[in-house]
């Protein structure tokens, strides 16, 4: 939930420190001193420019704070064309021995219809109010849907079950960082102004699917008309105007900013970086579980948030640099 409105991610957990400064160290002590490594994702350079950030259609949940629409100016930066994949994250883990938050906790959140279990005892609990989310023993980035499954055939899918702290530790190793929320939206728009989606205003122009989201009656029946029930390979749908893939649907993506629904009213025009303190971190883009009847946050202006140490089977990240 974000601002009391439904979201296709599990509700924020109590994990993570409250009112944490945004500039606090991102890496975890167990990661040790990270030797710079090779970031395997392809990047494109986004030109410097000005855009109008926020919900120009007035379609967002009021408590998410997508208004007011406001001008933002950004310097040029590079951004990954896709979310970081399982193969890329595996290279980082192999090089560093890093252990993720979900691995240390021994559990994480999985959408119930996707469960891959070794037995019923793997399900530790369900989330109050959202019983389609289960807390599953042994769910982590190597076993995104539970201990009875693995990454076979998923190397080119987005890595999931990673917290924002995990993503930031990867970024430190790769010599990159998480995008600011403004950078993410600017890049996701692909140079176009006032569109609902990266490709235009219609969700399925000409009857063609352009993103991996839910079809059918959420959460009981997914018709999988777009070809996928859970994550899809990165780049499975057409790119936006800057050559970015998966900026609508597939997986939520962590941003560097703390979440504050009132921030847009006081956001600076140049290089906004979000509030200095917060308890929830911004996520963007929606996921394969988004549906208009429940969570239509796959629009480019849409915002959501979760606790920075939270992990789930539909949240990943991409990286940026100057």
Secondary structure, DSSP 8 states (H G I E B T S, - for coil): -BTTB--SS----S-S-TTEETTS--S-GGG-S-------S-EEEE--EEEEES-TTS-S-GGG---S-EEEEE--EEEESS--BHHHHHHHHHHH----HHHHHTEEEEEGGG---SSGGGEEEEETTEEEEEEEET-BTTBTT-TT---TT-TTBB--S--HHHHHHHHHHHT-EE--HHHHHHHHHTT-SS-SBTTBS-TTGGG---SB---EETTTEE--TTS-SS--BTT-S---TTS---SSBSSEEEEEEE--TTGGGT--SBS---BSEESEEEEES--TT-BTTTB-TTSTT--EEEETT--BTTEE--EEE-
